[in-house]
Amino acid sequence: MTQPLLQPRVDVLHARELRLVEEPLPPLSPEHEQARDRVWEEKTQANPGLFDGPVIACAGIDHCGPHTLILRWTRVTYRHYALRWVPGADALPSLFVDVLQPTDDGALLAARMSSPTAAPGRWQLPGGSVDHPGASDSLDTAALRHNAARELAEETGIDTPPQDLVLWTVTRGTTGNIGVHFTAPPRPAAFIRERFAALLASAATTGQEPELDKIAFLERPADLENLPGQHVDYLKPITDRYLQATS
């Protein structure tokens, strides 16, 4: 009898409140540092769109009571994640934010990564890695909301005040990456298409490559399987839970 394929496990960590605590970056041996730099150079040669900018990694996550999560974070650059391809080295998981953008009639926006990105052709929610705060600044939920609102505007053309985003859930993906997911107020589907088309037209005029090159609206969980290509590991459990809760 043929056994069904096991789906990658994604943990959905329900939380009403987040507490963010900064920690120092764990030390790295000279051998792993050199190997990391070699891998990074190979990847940037293969994809010149990659850049070694500052970013936040997750140093750990803990429950603090039934409704609160403590996110421990540290400052790295994108080069750090090349450690994922260095045997014996430990790369911290990434910390990212995204936005569940519903339509007025209950569908959910999904978007496809464009060719110059790190994952071309992959479907996900609008969002991205968490930016480095200033040297003397801390990171909190309000800062995560601002990151999520900015990503939504930059990737889809939809401007939403950060205070209108609501913390919805947190996920831990198959590689340990931590996602903080916010919901936005519903918008008409026609408005979303119009804003995204205007964003693509503006990018074409300036010769820039957009981060996202296509959008789709998911009306029911089964719609995800009809999208051509791959999708991020968290997309199915997130869309299943959201669409079932709002149907």
VOGU-98547 format. One record per residue (C-alpha): residue in three letters; x, y, z. Coordinates in steps of 0.2 Angstrom, whole numbers, plus 5000, padded with zeros to 4 digits. Last residue first. Example, Ala and Ser with C-alpha at 12.3 -4.5 7.8 and 13.67 -1.06 7.14 Angstrom:
residues 2
+------+------+------+------+
| code |    x |    y |    z |
+------+------+------+------+
|  SER | 5068 | 4995 | 5036 |
|  ALA | 5062 | 4978 | 5039 |
+------+------+------+------+
end
This chain:
residues 247
+------+------+------+------+
| code |    x |    y |    z |
+------+------+------+------+
|  SER | 4919 | 5158 | 5028 |
|  THR | 4930 | 5169 | 5039 |
|  ALA | 4938 | 5156 | 5050 |
|  GLN | 4940 | 5143 | 5036 |
|  LEU | 4948 | 5156 | 5025 |
|  TYR | 4960 | 5161 | 5039 |
|  ARG | 4965 | 5144 | 5045 |
|  ASP | 4967 | 5137 | 5027 |
|  THR | 4977 | 5152 | 5022 |
|  ILE | 4989 | 5151 | 5036 |
|  PRO | 4991 | 5133 | 5035 |
|  LYS | 4994 | 5133 | 5016 |
|  LEU | 5005 | 5149 | 5016 |
|  TYR | 5018 | 5143 | 5030 |
|  ASP | 5028 | 5133 | 5018 |
|  VAL | 5031 | 5146 | 5005 |
|  HIS | 5024 | 5142 | 4988 |
|  GLN | 5030 | 5133 | 4973 |
|  GLY | 5024 | 5134 | 4955 |
|  PRO | 5007 | 5136 | 4947 |
|  LEU | 4993 | 5142 | 4958 |
|  ASN | 4979 | 5129 | 4958 |
|  GLU | 4984 | 5121 | 4974 |
|  LEU | 4981 | 5137 | 4983 |
|  ASP | 4963 | 5138 | 4977 |
|  ALA | 4959 | 5122 | 4988 |
|  PRO | 4959 | 5133 | 5003 |
|  ARG | 4944 | 5144 | 4997 |
|  GLU | 4943 | 5162 | 4989 |
|  LEU | 4962 | 5164 | 4986 |
|  PHE | 4965 | 5180 | 4976 |
|  ALA | 4980 | 5180 | 4964 |
|  ILE | 4995 | 5192 | 4962 |
|  LYS | 5009 | 5193 | 4949 |
|  ASP | 5027 | 5200 | 4948 |
|  LEU | 5032 | 5203 | 4966 |
|  GLU | 5049 | 5211 | 4971 |
|  PRO | 5047 | 5223 | 4956 |
|  GLU | 5062 | 5225 | 4944 |
|  GLN | 5067 | 5243 | 4941 |
|  GLY | 5069 | 5251 | 4923 |
|  THR | 5061 | 5267 | 4929 |
|  THR | 5046 | 5266 | 4918 |
|  ALA | 5044 | 5247 | 4921 |
|  ALA | 5044 | 5250 | 4940 |
|  SER | 5030 | 5263 | 4938 |
|  ALA | 5020 | 5251 | 4927 |
|  LEU | 5022 | 5237 | 4940 |
|  LEU | 5016 | 5248 | 4954 |
|  ALA | 5001 | 5255 | 4944 |
|  ALA | 4996 | 5237 | 4941 |
|  PHE | 4997 | 5233 | 4960 |
|  ARG | 4986 | 5248 | 4964 |
|  GLU | 4973 | 5244 | 4951 |
|  ARG | 4973 | 5225 | 4956 |
|  ILE | 4970 | 5230 | 4974 |
|  PHE | 4957 | 5242 | 4970 |
|  ALA | 4947 | 5230 | 4960 |
|  ALA | 4948 | 5217 | 4974 |
|  PRO | 4940 | 5229 | 4985 |
|  ARG | 4949 | 5231 | 5002 |
|  PRO | 4948 | 5222 | 5019 |
|  PRO | 4957 | 5230 | 5033 |
|  ALA | 4974 | 5222 | 5036 |
|  THR | 4979 | 5206 | 5046 |
|  PHE | 4996 | 5204 | 5053 |
|  HIS | 5008 | 5188 | 5052 |
|  VAL | 5024 | 5187 | 5062 |
|  GLY | 5035 | 5173 | 5054 |
|  ILE | 5049 | 5164 | 5062 |
|  ASN | 5061 | 5153 | 5052 |
|  GLY | 5064 | 5136 | 5059 |
|  THR | 5068 | 5127 | 5043 |
|  THR | 5051 | 5119 | 5042 |
|  GLY | 5042 | 5136 | 5047 |
|  ARG | 5038 | 5143 | 5064 |
|  THR | 5022 | 5153 | 5063 |
|  VAL | 5015 | 5168 | 5073 |
|  THR | 4997 | 5174 | 5073 |
|  TRP | 4985 | 5188 | 5069 |
|  LEU | 4993 | 5204 | 5075 |
|  VAL | 4982 | 5218 | 5069 |
|  LEU | 4987 | 5231 | 5056 |
|  ASP | 4977 | 5247 | 5056 |
|  GLN | 4991 | 5255 | 5067 |
|  PRO | 5003 | 5253 | 5053 |
|  PRO | 4993 | 5264 | 5042 |
|  THR | 4989 | 5255 | 5025 |
|  ASP | 4996 | 5260 | 5008 |
|  ILE | 4993 | 5247 | 4995 |
|  GLY | 5006 | 5248 | 4981 |
|  THR | 5008 | 5229 | 4981 |
|  GLU | 5027 | 5226 | 4986 |
|  GLU | 5032 | 5243 | 4992 |
|  ALA | 5016 | 5247 | 5001 |
|  LEU | 5014 | 5229 | 5009 |
|  GLU | 5032 | 5229 | 5014 |
|  ARG | 5030 | 5246 | 5022 |
|  ALA | 5015 | 5241 | 5032 |
|  ALA | 5024 | 5225 | 5038 |
|  ASN | 5039 | 5235 | 5044 |
|  HIS | 5029 | 5248 | 5053 |
|  ARG | 5019 | 5233 | 5061 |
|  LEU | 5036 | 5225 | 5067 |
|  ALA | 5041 | 5242 | 5074 |
|  ALA | 5025 | 5243 | 5084 |
|  THR | 5028 | 5225 | 5090 |
|  ASP | 5045 | 5230 | 5097 |
|  LEU | 5063 | 5232 | 5092 |
|  SER | 5075 | 5243 | 5101 |
|  ASP | 5085 | 5258 | 5095 |
|  SER | 5103 | 5263 | 5099 |
|  ALA | 5111 | 5256 | 5084 |
|  GLY | 5096 | 5259 | 5073 |
|  PRO | 5084 | 5245 | 5070 |
|  HIS | 5089 | 5232 | 5057 |
|  ASP | 5074 | 5228 | 5046 |
|  VAL | 5063 | 5213 | 5047 |
|  SER | 5063 | 5201 | 5033 |
|  GLY | 5049 | 5202 | 5020 |
|  GLY | 5030 | 5204 | 5017 |
|  PRO | 5016 | 5202 | 5004 |
|  LEU | 5010 | 5184 | 5007 |
|  GLN | 5018 | 5170 | 4997 |
|  TRP | 5020 | 5162 | 4980 |
|  ARG | 5037 | 5157 | 4974 |
|  GLY | 5042 | 5160 | 4956 |
|  PRO | 5059 | 5168 | 4960 |
|  ALA | 5065 | 5164 | 4978 |
|  ALA | 5080 | 5175 | 4981 |
|  THR | 5073 | 5189 | 4971 |
|  PRO | 5078 | 5194 | 4953 |
|  SER | 5065 | 5183 | 4945 |
|  SER | 5049 | 5190 | 4954 |
|  MET | 5041 | 5183 | 4969 |
|  ARG | 5022 | 5178 | 4967 |
|  ALA | 5008 | 5186 | 4977 |
|  ALA | 4993 | 5180 | 4987 |
|  LEU | 4978 | 5190 | 4992 |
|  LEU | 4964 | 5183 | 5002 |
|  ALA | 4946 | 5182 | 4997 |
|  GLY | 4932 | 5187 | 5009 |
|  ASP | 4921 | 5198 | 4998 |
|  ASP | 4928 | 5214 | 5003 |
|  THR | 4946 | 5208 | 4999 |
|  PRO | 4958 | 5201 | 5012 |
|  GLN | 4976 | 5207 | 5014 |
|  LEU | 4985 | 5195 | 5026 |
|  VAL | 5001 | 5204 | 5029 |
|  ASP | 5019 | 5199 | 5032 |
|  VAL | 5033 | 5199 | 5044 |
|  PHE | 5050 | 5190 | 5044 |
|  LEU | 5063 | 5184 | 5057 |
|  SER | 5076 | 5172 | 5050 |
|  PRO | 5082 | 5157 | 5058 |
|  LEU | 5100 | 5157 | 5065 |
|  ALA | 5113 | 5148 | 5055 |
|  ASP | 5122 | 5134 | 5063 |
|  ALA | 5138 | 5127 | 5055 |
|  GLY | 5143 | 5109 | 5053 |
|  PRO | 5142 | 5109 | 5034 |
|  VAL | 5141 | 5126 | 5027 |
|  TRP | 5125 | 5128 | 5016 |
|  ARG | 5114 | 5136 | 5030 |
|  LEU | 5129 | 5147 | 5034 |
|  ALA | 5125 | 5158 | 5019 |
|  TYR | 5111 | 5165 | 5030 |
|  HIS | 5124 | 5176 | 5039 |
|  ARG | 5127 | 5185 | 5022 |
|  TYR | 5110 | 5193 | 5024 |
|  THR | 5117 | 5204 | 5038 |
|  VAL | 5115 | 5201 | 5057 |
|  ARG | 5107 | 5209 | 5072 |
|  THR | 5100 | 5198 | 5085 |
|  TRP | 5082 | 5193 | 5091 |
|  ARG | 5074 | 5184 | 5106 |
|  LEU | 5055 | 5183 | 5103 |
|  ILE | 5045 | 5181 | 5119 |
|  LEU | 5027 | 5175 | 5115 |
|  THR | 5012 | 5179 | 5125 |
|  HIS | 4994 | 5171 | 5125 |
|  PRO | 4995 | 5156 | 5136 |
|  GLY | 5009 | 5161 | 5148 |
|  CYS | 5026 | 5166 | 5142 |
|  HIS | 5030 | 5155 | 5128 |
|  ASP | 5048 | 5155 | 5121 |
|  ILE | 5056 | 5159 | 5104 |
|  GLY | 5075 | 5159 | 5100 |
|  ALA | 5089 | 5169 | 5092 |
|  CYS | 5078 | 5175 | 5078 |
|  ALA | 5088 | 5185 | 5064 |
|  ILE | 5086 | 5203 | 5060 |
|  VAL | 5093 | 5212 | 5044 |
|  PRO | 5107 | 5223 | 5039 |
|  GLY | 5111 | 5223 | 5020 |
|  ASP | 5122 | 5210 | 5011 |
|  PHE | 5114 | 5211 | 4994 |
|  LEU | 5106 | 5199 | 4982 |
|  GLY | 5101 | 5205 | 4965 |
|  PRO | 5117 | 5199 | 4957 |
|  ASN | 5111 | 5181 | 4958 |
|  ALA | 5123 | 5168 | 4953 |
|  GLN | 5138 | 5179 | 4957 |
|  THR | 5129 | 5184 | 4973 |
|  LYS | 5127 | 5165 | 4978 |
|  GLU | 5145 | 5161 | 4975 |
|  GLU | 5151 | 5175 | 4985 |
|  TRP | 5140 | 5171 | 4999 |
|  VAL | 5146 | 5153 | 4999 |
|  ARG | 5164 | 5158 | 5000 |
|  ASP | 5160 | 5171 | 5014 |
|  ARG | 5151 | 5157 | 5024 |
|  ALA | 5166 | 5146 | 5022 |
|  GLN | 5178 | 5159 | 5028 |
|  GLU | 5167 | 5162 | 5044 |
|  HIS | 5165 | 5144 | 5047 |
|  GLU | 5183 | 5141 | 5047 |
|  PRO | 5186 | 5157 | 5058 |
|  SER | 5174 | 5150 | 5071 |
|  LEU | 5158 | 5160 | 5074 |
|  PRO | 5152 | 5168 | 5090 |
|  PRO | 5134 | 5169 | 5094 |
|  LEU | 5126 | 5186 | 5089 |
|  PRO | 5121 | 5196 | 5105 |
|  GLU | 5103 | 5195 | 5112 |
|  GLU | 5089 | 5208 | 5110 |
|  VAL | 5072 | 5204 | 5118 |
|  LEU | 5055 | 5206 | 5109 |
|  ARG | 5039 | 5203 | 5119 |
|  LEU | 5024 | 5199 | 5108 |
|  GLU | 5006 | 5199 | 5113 |
|  ARG | 4990 | 5190 | 5107 |
|  ALA | 4999 | 5174 | 5102 |
|  HIS | 4995 | 5158 | 5094 |
|  LEU | 5010 | 5148 | 5088 |
|  VAL | 5006 | 5139 | 5072 |
|  ASP | 5020 | 5126 | 5069 |
|  VAL | 5024 | 5122 | 5051 |
|  ARG | 5027 | 5104 | 5047 |
|  PRO | 5032 | 5099 | 5030 |
|  GLN | 5018 | 5088 | 5023 |
|  LEU | 5020 | 5069 | 5024 |
|  LEU | 5018 | 5060 | 5007 |
|  PRO | 5004 | 5047 | 5008 |
|  GLN | 5010 | 5028 | 5010 |
|  THR | 5007 | 5017 | 4995 |
|  MET | 5000 | 5000 | 5000 |
+------+------+------+------+
end
